[in-house]
Amino acid sequence: MYTMSVLTKLGYSIPDDVQVIGYDNIDLCEVLIPRLTTIAQPIIDMGIVTVDKLLKLLNKKDLEELHSVLPVELIERDSTK
């Protein structure tokens, strides 16, 4: 958000001169001008996986994997072409 403001003040056009992508898909992305393209994380799934791993650790069960990879979603808006 701050980056877009600074780029605009410096005379750059978003997305014509510079394309901007954010992360987390917060509500503010929809009201910025231009609306911010962003990566949405699966927050609920992240919580489920975390709690599952914690419960396994507390119950002294083996974890199949320490790290988990969950899919993210690119939400294209007006800050990219």
VOLUM-238235 format. One record per residue: residue number from 0; x, y, z of N, C-alpha, C in turn. Coordinates in Angstrom, 2 decimals. Layout:
N
PT	NUM	X	Y	Z	X	Y	Z	X	Y	Z;
...
//
This chain:
81
PT	0	0.83	-1.18	0.00	0.00	0.00	0.00	0.88	1.25	0.00;
PT	1	1.85	1.27	0.90	2.77	2.40	0.95	3.59	2.46	-0.33;
PT	2	3.98	1.30	-0.82	4.77	1.23	-2.05	4.00	1.83	-3.21;
PT	3	2.73	1.51	-3.31	1.92	2.06	-4.40	1.81	3.57	-4.27;
PT	4	1.66	4.06	-3.07	1.57	5.50	-2.84	2.85	6.21	-3.27;
PT	5	3.99	5.66	-2.87	5.28	6.26	-3.22	5.51	6.22	-4.72;
PT	6	5.21	5.08	-5.34	5.39	4.97	-6.79	4.55	6.01	-7.53;
PT	7	3.32	6.19	-7.09	2.44	7.17	-7.72	2.98	8.59	-7.53;
PT	8	3.46	8.90	-6.33	4.03	10.23	-6.07	5.27	10.49	-6.91;
PT	9	6.01	9.43	-7.23	7.21	9.56	-8.06	6.88	9.61	-9.55;
PT	10	5.61	9.53	-9.88	5.18	9.67	-11.26	5.02	8.37	-12.03;
PT	11	5.12	7.25	-11.34	4.94	5.96	-12.01	3.45	5.62	-12.08;
PT	12	3.08	4.98	-13.17	1.71	4.52	-13.34	1.64	3.03	-13.02;
PT	13	0.68	2.68	-12.17	0.46	1.27	-11.82	-0.80	0.83	-12.55;
PT	14	-0.77	-0.18	-13.37	0.27	-1.17	-13.63	1.08	-0.90	-14.89;
PT	15	0.90	0.25	-15.53	1.59	0.48	-16.81	3.10	0.50	-16.68;
PT	16	3.63	1.23	-15.70	5.09	1.31	-15.50	5.60	0.24	-14.54;
PT	17	4.86	0.01	-13.48	5.25	-0.95	-12.44	4.02	-1.76	-12.04;
PT	18	4.18	-3.07	-12.00	3.10	-3.94	-11.52	3.38	-4.30	-10.07;
PT	19	2.34	-4.31	-9.24	2.51	-4.54	-7.81	1.62	-5.70	-7.36;
PT	20	2.21	-6.62	-6.59	1.46	-7.74	-6.02	1.67	-7.74	-4.51;
PT	21	0.58	-7.90	-3.78	0.65	-7.99	-2.33	0.50	-9.42	-1.86;
PT	22	0.50	-9.60	-0.55	0.38	-10.92	0.04	-0.56	-10.85	1.23;
PT	23	-1.45	-11.76	1.35	-2.41	-11.93	2.45	-3.84	-11.60	2.08;
PT	24	-4.08	-10.90	0.99	-5.44	-10.60	0.54	-6.30	-9.95	1.63;
PT	25	-5.75	-8.95	2.29	-6.53	-8.23	3.30	-7.63	-7.41	2.62;
PT	26	-8.65	-7.03	3.37	-9.80	-6.32	2.80	-9.40	-5.03	2.10;
PT	27	-8.36	-4.38	2.57	-7.92	-3.12	1.99	-7.54	-3.25	0.51;
PT	28	-7.16	-4.44	0.08	-6.78	-4.66	-1.32	-7.88	-4.25	-2.28;
PT	29	-9.12	-4.42	-1.86	-10.28	-4.12	-2.71	-10.56	-2.62	-2.84;
PT	30	-10.14	-1.83	-1.87	-10.49	-0.40	-1.89	-9.35	0.49	-2.34;
PT	31	-8.15	-0.06	-2.49	-7.04	0.73	-2.99	-7.29	1.10	-4.44;
PT	32	-6.68	2.19	-4.87	-6.76	2.58	-6.27	-5.34	2.64	-6.81;
PT	33	-4.99	1.75	-7.74	-5.79	0.66	-8.28	-5.91	-0.48	-7.27;
PT	34	-6.96	-1.30	-7.45	-7.14	-2.44	-6.56	-5.92	-3.36	-6.65;
PT	35	-5.45	-3.85	-5.51	-4.19	-4.58	-5.42	-4.34	-6.07	-5.72;
PT	36	-3.58	-6.54	-6.72	-3.46	-7.97	-6.97	-2.75	-8.57	-5.76;
PT	37	-3.17	-9.76	-5.34	-2.61	-10.31	-4.12	-2.60	-11.84	-4.13;
PT	38	-1.84	-12.39	-3.22	-1.80	-13.83	-2.99	-2.63	-14.11	-1.74;
PT	39	-3.62	-14.99	-1.87	-4.46	-15.37	-0.73	-3.94	-16.68	-0.14;
PT	40	-3.76	-16.70	1.15	-3.33	-17.90	1.85	-4.55	-18.64	2.40;
PT	41	-4.48	-19.97	2.48	-5.59	-20.74	3.04	-5.51	-20.75	4.58;
PT	42	-5.90	-19.65	5.19	-5.72	-19.45	6.63	-6.38	-20.56	7.46;
PT	43	-7.60	-20.93	7.11	-8.29	-21.97	7.89	-7.55	-23.30	7.77;
PT	44	-7.15	-23.65	6.56	-6.40	-24.90	6.37	-5.07	-24.87	7.11;
PT	45	-4.43	-23.70	7.15	-3.17	-23.57	7.88	-3.40	-23.85	9.37;
PT	46	-4.49	-23.35	9.90	-4.81	-23.59	11.30	-5.09	-25.05	11.58;
PT	47	-5.83	-25.70	10.68	-6.16	-27.12	10.85	-4.89	-27.96	10.85;
PT	48	-4.01	-27.71	9.89	-2.75	-28.47	9.80	-1.90	-28.24	11.05;
PT	49	-1.84	-27.01	11.51	-1.04	-26.68	12.70	-1.56	-27.40	13.94;
PT	50	-2.87	-27.33	14.16	-3.46	-27.99	15.33	-3.25	-29.50	15.25;
PT	51	-3.41	-30.07	14.06	-3.19	-31.51	13.88	-1.76	-31.90	14.26;
PT	52	-0.79	-31.11	13.81	0.61	-31.40	14.14	0.88	-31.24	15.64;
PT	53	0.31	-30.20	16.24	0.49	-30.00	17.68	-0.10	-31.15	18.49;
PT	54	-1.28	-31.60	18.10	-1.90	-32.72	18.81	-1.07	-33.99	18.69;
PT	55	-0.51	-34.22	17.51	0.35	-35.40	17.33	1.59	-35.29	18.22;
PT	56	2.17	-34.10	18.29	3.34	-33.92	19.14	3.00	-34.11	20.62;
PT	57	1.87	-33.56	21.04	1.45	-33.69	22.44	1.16	-35.15	22.81;
PT	58	0.66	-35.90	21.84	0.36	-37.32	22.08	1.53	-38.23	21.72;
PT	59	2.69	-37.60	21.52	3.93	-38.33	21.23	3.82	-39.26	20.03;
PT	60	3.08	-38.80	19.03	2.97	-39.55	17.78	3.97	-38.97	16.78;
PT	61	4.42	-39.81	15.87	5.36	-39.35	14.85	4.64	-38.46	13.84;
PT	62	5.34	-37.41	13.43	4.84	-36.58	12.34	5.32	-37.18	11.03;
PT	63	4.41	-37.30	10.07	4.82	-37.81	8.77	5.82	-36.84	8.13;
PT	64	5.50	-35.57	8.23	6.36	-34.53	7.69	6.32	-33.34	8.64;
PT	65	7.46	-32.70	8.78	7.51	-31.52	9.62	6.90	-30.32	8.90;
PT	66	7.19	-30.21	7.61	6.72	-29.08	6.82	5.50	-29.48	5.99;
PT	67	4.61	-28.56	5.80	3.43	-28.79	4.96	3.39	-27.73	3.88;
PT	68	2.93	-28.12	2.72	2.77	-27.18	1.61	1.28	-27.12	1.28;
PT	69	0.74	-25.94	1.36	-0.67	-25.74	1.05	-0.78	-24.82	-0.17;
PT	70	-1.79	-25.01	-0.99	-1.92	-24.17	-2.18	-2.34	-22.74	-1.81;
PT	71	-1.86	-21.79	-2.58	-2.28	-20.40	-2.43	-3.03	-20.01	-3.70;
PT	72	-3.68	-18.86	-3.66	-4.45	-18.41	-4.82	-4.02	-17.00	-5.20;
PT	73	-3.75	-16.81	-6.49	-3.46	-15.49	-7.02	-4.78	-14.81	-7.34;
PT	74	-5.04	-13.68	-6.72	-6.26	-12.92	-6.98	-5.87	-11.70	-7.79;
PT	75	-6.16	-11.76	-9.08	-5.76	-10.69	-9.98	-6.74	-9.53	-9.92;
PT	76	-6.16	-8.35	-9.69	-6.96	-7.13	-9.68	-6.29	-6.12	-10.61;
PT	77	-6.39	-4.85	-10.29	-5.97	-3.81	-11.23	-4.50	-3.40	-11.15;
PT	78	-3.74	-3.89	-10.18	-2.35	-3.45	-10.05	-1.38	-4.28	-10.89;
PT	79	-1.92	-5.24	-11.66	-1.12	-6.02	-12.60	-1.89	-6.14	-13.91;
PT	80	-1.14	-6.49	-14.96	-1.77	-6.67	-16.28	-1.95	-8.13	-16.57;
//
